[in-house]
Amino acid sequence: MAVTSKRAGRHLVSVVPQLSVRGGLAALDFYRAAFGAEVVYQVGGTADNPSVVAELRVDGASFWVADESPEHGNFSPESVGGSTTRMLLIVDDPRAAIDRAVTAGAARIYPAAKEHGWLLGRVEDPFGHHWEIGKPLIPWPPADAGGAHGPPRRAAETGNLAR
């Protein structure tokens, strides 16, 4: 999930998502059960400091989860009436990963289906974040895409049939 480019001093430059949630400890439990995430760093989640900030990894890919803090401009999907972003989880077996997420408490938005060179489905986690779970079925990105296209979206979401 992290996009890493080049070295900036001693650190790699990366783009790593952070999901704001209500119920940080419950979110950590869900992501462990749904995606096999491991918590590699955590602050909070105690009686003295109930607010959670944690880094998680799924098969080496990092993302962060934090309890929402409106005073810092961090709102969960529940506060804003829906998610403002989608996570893309690329795995070897999207159908099994979707089933595991649903068993852990996610809602199936659509099942994995072949479209635009991907096997891709979507779930909504209990905290309002949408996860597209899939894998490319062809070398990605396609040679004719010119690097301008990211992971595909369903035609119904874009209002057009061509990509």
MARKOLGU-745703 format. One record per atom (N, C-alpha, C, O): residue in one letter; y, x, z. Coordinates in steps of 0.05 Angstrom, whole numbers, plus 5000, padded with zeros to 4 digits. Layout:
# residues N
AYXZ...
This chain:
# residues 163
M497650165000M500050005000M502550175000M504650094989A502350405012A504650575011A504950704983A502950784971V507350714973V507850844948V509151114955V511351124966T507751324948T508651594955T509651734930T508251724910S511951864932S512952004908S512852304912S510952434905K514952414923K515152704925K515852794953K516452624970R515853044958R516553154984R519553154988R521053224970A520453065011A523253075019A523353245045A522953135066G523753495042G523553665066G520653695073G519053775057R520053635098R517253655108R515653395105R513253405110H516953185097H515552925096H515252825067H516952885050L513152675062L512952535036L514752295036L514952155056V515952245014V517552005010V515651775005V513951794987S515851555020S513951335018S515451065020S517651055033V514350865009V515250585013V512950445027V510750425015V513350365052V511250245067V512249975078V514349965091P510849755073P511749495083P511549465113P509749575125Q513349305124Q513149215152Q513348915152Q515248795142L511348785164L511248495165L512248405193L511348495213S514248225192S515148105217S513547855223S513047685205V512547825247V510847605255V511747495281V513147615297R510747255287R510847145314R508047185325R506047105313G507847315349G505247355361G503947615351G501847615338G505347835356G504448095346G501548165354G500048265337L500848125379L498048195387L496048035372L493948135363A496547775368A494747605352A494647705323A492447695311A496847795313A496947895285A495148145283A493648175264L495348325302L493648565302L490748485301L489148605286D489948295318D487148205319D486348085292D484148135282F488147925280F487547805254F487148015233F485148005218Y488948205230Y488748405209Y486248585213Y485148685193R485448635238R482948775243R480648615232R478948725217A480548355239A478248195231A478248135201A476148135188A480648075190A480847985162A480548215142A479148185122F481748445148F481848665129F480548925138F480649125124G479448915162G478349165173G480449365180G479949605181A482849275186A485049455193A484549605219A483349495237E485549845220E485449995245E488350035254E490150095237V488850015280V491450065291V491650365296V490050475312V493550495283V493850785287V496150855305V496351085314Y497950665310Y500150705328Y501050435337Y501250245322Q501650415363Q502650165374Q504450215398Q504050375415V506650055398V508550055420V508649765429V508749575412G508549715455G508849445465G506149305467G503949425464G506349045471G503948885475G502948885503G500548835508T504748945522T504048955550T505748745565T507548635554A505048705590A506548525607A509448615610A511348445610D509848875612D512548985614D514148985588D516548965588N512649005565N513949015539N512148855519N510548975505P512448585519P510748425503P511148445473P509348385457S513448535464S514048555435S512448795423S512449015434V511048735401V509348935388V510549055363V511848905347V510349315360V510849455335V508449635331V507749795349A507049605308A504649765304A504349845275A505149695257E503150075271E502350165244E499450115241E497850185259L498649995219L495849935213L495050075187L496750135171R492450125184R491450235159R488950075151R487250015167V488850025125V486549905113V485550105092V486750145071D483350235099D482150435081D484150635072D484250715048G485850735090G487750935084G490550845076G492450995076A490850585069A493450475061A494850365086A493750205101S497350445090S498850375114S500650135110S501650095089F500949985132F503149785134F503749745163F502149815181W506049635169W506949595196W507149305202W507549135185V506749235228V507048965237V508748975262V508449145280A510648785264A512448775287A513048485294A513348315276D513248435320D514248175328D517048145317D518648325317E517647895308E520347845297E522447905319E521947855343S524747985310S526948035328S529447945314S530848115301P530147695316P532547595302P535047745308P536847765291E535247855332E537648005340E537948255323E540148375322H535748345310H535748585293H535548505263H535148675246G535648245257G535348155230G532548155219G532148145195N530548155237N527748145229N526547875235N526247795258F525947725214F525047445217F522247415206F521647535185S520647255219S517947195209S518146975188S520146835187P516046935172P516046715153P516446445167P517546255155E515546415191E515846165206E518846105211E519645875211S520446315215S523246275220S524846215195S526846065196V524046325172V525546285147V524346075129V525346035107G522245945137G521045735121G519245835099G518945695079G518146065101G516346175081G516646475079G518546595089S514746595066S514846885063S516646965040S516846825020T518047185044T519847285023T518547505006T519847614988T516047575011T514647774996T511747714996T510747555011R510347854978R507447834977R506248114980R507348304970M504048124994M502648384997M500448374976M499248174970L499848604964L497648634945L495648834957L496249064961L493348734962L491148894973L489148934951L487848744942I488849184943I486949254922I484349354934I484349554949V482149224928V479549274940V477449274918V477949184896D475049374925D472849374906D471649104901D470849044879D471648934922D470448664920D472348454930D472248374953P474148364912P476248164920P475047904932P476047794951R472947804920R471747554930R470847584959R471347404975A469447804965A468447844992A470847885011A470847785034A472948025002A475248065020A476747805025A477647765047I476947635005I478147375009I476547205028I477647085046D473947205024D472147055042D472447155071D472546995090R472547415075R472847525102R475547445114R475647375138A477647445098A480247365108A480247065116A481346995137V479046905100V478846615106V477246575131V477946405148T475046715134T473346695158T475046765183T474646655205A476846965180A478447055202A480846865208A482146905228G481346675190G483446475196G485546445174G487446295178A485346595152A487246555130A486646305115A484446195115A488646205101A488345965083A488046075055A489646235046R486045975041R485646055013R487745904996R487745664995I489446054982I491445934964I490145894937I490345674925Y488846094926Y487146064903Y484946274904Y485346494914P482546204893P480346384893P480746614873P482346584855A479146824876A479247044857A478446944829A476346804826A480047004809A479446934782A480447154763A482147314771K479247174740K479947384721K482447284705K482447064694E484447454705E486947384691E488547644687E488847804705H489547674663H491347904656H490148174663H491548354671G487448204660G486248454665G485648504695G484948734702W485848304712W485348324740W483348114749W483147904737L481948174771L480547974786L482247944811L482448124827L483547704814L485647674834L485647394846L485347194832G485847384873G486147134887G488247174909G489447384912R488846954923R490946964943R490246804968R489046594967V491046924991V490846785017V493546795031V495246965025E493846605049E496146615067E495146665095E493346525105D496146875108D495146945135D496346745155D498246595149P495246735179P496246545199P499146585207P500246415222F500446795198F503146855205F505146805182F507446865184G504046685160G505746605138G506046795115G507446745096H504747035117H504947235096H502747185075H500447115082H503447215050H501647175028H500447445019H501947645017W497847445015W496447685007W495047624981W493247454980E495747774960E494147764935E492047974938E492648214944I489547904935I487348084938I485848104912I484947904901G485648344902G484448374876G483848664868G484048844884K483148684842K482648954831K483148934801K482548724789P484049154789P484349154760P481649174747P479849314757L481249034725L478749034710L478949214686L476949274673I481349314680I481849494658I483449734669I484549714691P483549954654P485350164664P488150064668P489249924651W489250124691W491850014698W493950224703W493250424716P496350194693P497349974677P496350004648P495650224639P496149774634P495249784606P497049964589P499449984594A495850094570A497350284553A499750154539A501750284535D499449894532D501649754518D503749634536D505649514526A503449674562A505349554581A507949724584A509949614593G507749974577G510150144579G511050184608G513350264612G509350134627G510050174655G511949964666G512749984689A512549754651A514449554660A513249334676A514649174688H510649314676H509349094690H507849184715H506549384714G508149024736G506649074760G504148894759G503348804738P502948854782P500648674784P501348404773P503648304775P499448274760P499948024746P500547794766P499747794789R502047594756R502447354771R501247124754R501147144729R500446924767R499346694753R501446564736R503746554744A500646464713A502546344694A504046114707A506446064701A502745964724A504045734738A506345824756A508245674760E506146074766E508346174783E510746264767E512946254777T510246354743T512446464727T513646254708T515846294698G512146044702G513145844684G512645914655G513545764637N511246134650N510546204622N507746294620N506546374641L506646294597L503946364593L503446654585L501246764588A505546784574A505247054565A506347244586A508147174601R505247474587R506147674606R507147924592R507948114604
